[in-house]
Amino acid sequence: MTLHPTTFIAGPSGPWRIASIVAVRGESLPLAPALRVSDPSRAGDGDSWMLRGTASNLRYTSHDGLTELRAAQSALGRPEATCAVLIPITKSAAWWALAQDERMGVFQRAHHHAIGMPYVRAVARALYHSRDRGEPFDFLTWFEFAPGDTPAFDQLLAELRASEEWGYVEREVDIRLTRS
């Protein structure tokens, strides 16, 4: 498996304009005008914050679920997908104290896969793991969609946030962006 490190850098310039940063749970991040997404790099003068993560295998997805997801998931970088949302999340110590099969059970009971599947054609996503890198968040989730799909994205978030899994989230920041 090839690991893909990615860096999200908020600062004075970048192709994504930051429309809002809202702390859903816990501490927020400072507002900045723009965001750039790149392979590993360093923050420059005037940058507000930098988050790093690594895309790797999907850890809580069955073979059948992965096959279904790959067949339906839209790709990142579509020209019409001029809206994006970056959601950094930290889960509680209680989550990390669970065994792998217990965490998989939470995902299954929360119907995480079933909740997301109706949205995967309209909303492309990538998940980056940060916990093992010593970063301030455990996961960074990046979503891209067309402006007309914003209500669908908001519905997806509402369903996920109402699930058992989100009971383990202790810090979450919702960063809304538009491509400039």
C-alpha positions as CSV (number, residue, x, y, z in Angstrom):
1,M,0.0,0.0,0.0
2,T,1.4,3.4,-1.0
3,L,0.9,6.1,1.6
4,H,0.0,9.5,0.4
5,P,1.1,12.3,2.9
6,T,-0.9,15.5,2.4
7,T,-0.6,19.0,4.0
8,F,-3.4,21.5,4.5
9,I,-2.0,25.0,4.9
10,A,-4.2,28.0,5.9
11,G,-2.7,31.3,5.1
12,P,-2.8,34.4,2.9
13,S,-3.0,32.6,-0.4
14,G,-4.2,29.4,-2.0
15,P,-6.7,28.1,-4.6
16,W,-9.4,27.6,-1.9
17,R,-10.9,30.6,-0.2
18,I,-11.9,30.0,3.4
19,A,-15.6,31.0,3.8
20,S,-15.9,29.9,7.5
21,I,-14.3,28.0,10.3
22,V,-16.7,26.7,13.0
23,A,-15.8,24.7,16.1
24,V,-18.5,22.0,16.2
25,R,-16.9,20.5,19.4
26,G,-13.9,21.7,21.3
27,E,-11.4,24.3,20.2
28,S,-11.5,26.0,16.8
29,L,-8.7,26.9,14.4
30,P,-7.8,30.5,13.6
31,L,-9.5,32.1,10.6
32,A,-7.4,32.6,7.5
33,P,-8.2,33.9,4.0
34,A,-7.2,30.8,2.0
35,L,-6.1,27.2,2.0
36,R,-3.7,25.2,-0.1
37,V,-3.4,21.5,-0.3
38,S,-0.1,19.9,-1.2
39,D,2.3,17.1,-0.7
40,P,4.3,17.6,2.4
41,S,5.6,21.1,2.7
42,R,6.4,23.7,5.2
43,A,4.4,26.7,6.3
44,G,5.5,30.0,4.9
45,D,5.5,33.5,6.3
46,G,2.0,34.6,7.2
47,D,0.5,31.1,7.3
48,S,-2.0,30.6,10.2
49,W,-1.9,26.8,10.6
50,M,-0.9,23.6,9.0
51,L,-2.5,20.1,9.3
52,R,-0.9,16.9,8.0
53,G,-2.3,13.5,7.3
54,T,-1.7,10.4,5.4
55,A,-4.1,8.6,3.1
56,S,-3.9,4.9,3.5
57,N,-6.2,1.9,3.4
58,L,-9.8,2.2,4.5
59,R,-9.7,0.6,8.0
60,Y,-13.4,0.1,8.8
61,T,-14.6,-1.0,5.4
62,S,-15.5,-4.5,4.3
63,H,-14.4,-6.0,1.0
64,D,-18.0,-5.6,-0.3
65,G,-18.3,-2.1,1.0
66,L,-15.0,-1.1,-0.6
67,T,-16.1,-2.6,-4.0
68,E,-19.4,-0.7,-3.8
69,L,-17.6,2.5,-2.8
70,R,-15.0,2.3,-5.6
71,A,-17.7,1.7,-8.2
72,A,-19.8,4.8,-7.1
73,Q,-17.4,7.3,-5.6
74,S,-16.8,10.5,-7.6
75,A,-13.2,11.7,-8.0
76,L,-11.7,14.7,-6.3
77,G,-10.8,17.6,-8.6
78,R,-13.9,17.7,-10.7
79,P,-14.3,21.1,-12.4
80,E,-17.9,21.5,-11.1
81,A,-16.9,20.7,-7.5
82,T,-16.0,24.3,-6.5
83,C,-17.1,23.8,-2.8
84,A,-15.0,21.9,-0.3
85,V,-15.1,21.2,3.4
86,L,-12.2,20.1,5.6
87,I,-13.3,18.5,8.8
88,P,-10.5,17.7,11.3
89,I,-11.7,15.3,14.0
90,T,-10.2,14.1,17.3
91,K,-11.8,11.1,18.9
92,S,-11.9,10.4,22.7
93,A,-9.6,8.2,24.7
94,A,-12.6,5.8,25.1
95,W,-12.6,5.3,21.3
96,W,-9.0,4.5,21.2
97,A,-9.4,2.1,24.2
98,L,-11.7,0.0,22.1
99,A,-10.3,-3.0,20.2
100,Q,-10.2,-2.8,16.4
101,D,-13.2,-5.2,16.1
102,E,-15.2,-3.1,18.7
103,R,-14.5,0.1,16.7
104,M,-15.7,-1.7,13.5
105,G,-18.8,-2.7,15.5
106,V,-19.5,1.0,16.2
107,F,-19.2,1.8,12.5
108,Q,-21.6,-1.0,11.6
109,R,-24.1,-0.1,14.3
110,A,-23.9,3.6,13.2
111,H,-24.5,2.5,9.6
112,H,-21.6,4.7,8.6
113,H,-21.3,3.1,5.1
114,A,-25.0,3.1,4.5
115,I,-25.3,6.7,5.5
116,G,-22.6,7.8,3.1
117,M,-23.4,5.7,0.0
118,P,-26.4,7.8,-1.3
119,Y,-24.1,10.8,-1.4
120,V,-20.8,9.5,-3.0
121,R,-21.7,10.5,-6.5
122,A,-22.3,14.1,-5.6
123,V,-19.8,14.4,-2.7
124,A,-16.2,13.2,-3.3
125,R,-14.1,12.6,-0.2
126,A,-10.7,11.6,1.0
127,L,-9.7,10.5,4.5
128,Y,-6.3,11.3,6.0
129,H,-5.0,9.7,9.2
130,S,-3.1,12.0,11.5
131,R,-3.0,10.4,15.0
132,D,0.1,8.3,14.4
133,R,1.9,11.4,13.1
134,G,1.5,13.3,16.4
135,E,-0.8,15.9,14.8
136,P,-3.4,17.8,16.8
137,F,-6.3,15.8,15.1
138,D,-6.8,12.1,14.6
139,F,-8.4,12.4,11.1
140,L,-8.7,15.0,8.4
141,T,-11.7,14.4,6.0
142,W,-11.7,16.4,2.8
143,F,-15.0,16.7,0.8
144,E,-15.6,18.3,-2.6
145,F,-18.9,19.0,-4.3
146,A,-20.8,21.3,-6.6
147,P,-22.6,24.3,-5.0
148,G,-26.0,22.8,-5.8
149,D,-25.0,19.7,-3.7
150,T,-24.5,21.8,-0.5
151,P,-27.9,20.7,1.0
152,A,-27.1,17.1,0.3
153,F,-23.7,17.5,2.0
154,D,-25.3,19.2,5.0
155,Q,-27.8,16.3,5.3
156,L,-24.9,13.8,5.1
157,L,-23.2,15.6,8.0
158,A,-26.3,15.8,10.0
159,E,-26.9,12.0,9.7
160,L,-23.3,11.2,10.6
161,R,-23.2,13.6,13.6
162,A,-26.4,11.9,14.9
163,S,-24.8,8.5,14.9
164,E,-23.3,6.5,17.8
165,E,-19.9,7.0,16.3
166,W,-20.0,10.8,16.8
167,G,-20.5,10.2,20.6
168,Y,-16.7,9.5,20.6
169,V,-15.8,12.8,18.8
170,E,-14.3,15.3,21.3
171,R,-13.0,17.9,18.8
172,E,-14.4,18.7,15.4
173,V,-13.9,21.8,13.2
174,D,-16.0,22.5,10.1
175,I,-14.0,24.5,7.5
176,R,-16.0,25.6,4.5
177,L,-14.2,26.6,1.3
178,T,-14.8,27.7,-2.2
179,R,-12.4,27.4,-5.1
180,S,-11.1,30.8,-6.2
